[in-house]
Amino acid sequence: MSYRIHRRIGFAALILGAIALSGCQTTPTQAPVAPTLRLLQAQPLTVADNCEASGSYFVEFTVTSDGRTGDIQAPAGPACVQEALTAWVSSFRYEAPGQEIPSGVEWMMVTARKGS
């Protein structure tokens, strides 16, 4: 009889210990903060005069550890917009973040007459 009581107490102590230890792991952890990107250089965006485009376009890319851009994903749209945005984003140079950082830029085509 004594053996069963000790066995139950030992099992209960094991369960309580596991619960106490699991409480230590329930504290929320903070996600690592990505480094702030600092743009150092960019060529002007050049869109061909005969390019027919409207709306906004989002270009996804990666800033590499040395501050250059790579893995440029041109948006769906006219080829002239894709080419212009890809060339523009390729010209971006950032302060070297030391790691790859997914990024993106949105460009909106706005046309208006001068003085309006």
C-alpha positions, 0 to 999 in steps of 0.5 A: 500500500505504501508503494502505491501512495509513493508512486502516486505522489511521485507521479503527481510531483512529476506532473506539477513539475512539468506544469511549473516548467512549462510556465517558464516557456509561455512568456511571449517572445519578440520577433527580431526587428529587421534592420532599417533600410537607408537608400543611398542612391537611385537613378531617375525612373525613365518610362518610354514616352509611348508607354501606355500605363495606368494605375499602381505597380508594386515591385518586390525585391531583396536588398542583399547584404551588401546593399544592392538589389536582387530577385526583382519581381516585376509586376504584371502589366505592360512590358514597358512598365516592367522594363522601366521599373526593373531598371529603376529598382536595379539602380537602388543602392542601400547602406549595407544591412549585413543580411538579406531583407525582403522589400518592395516599392509601389509606383503609381502612374499619374498623368496630368496636364501642366498647370492642372 
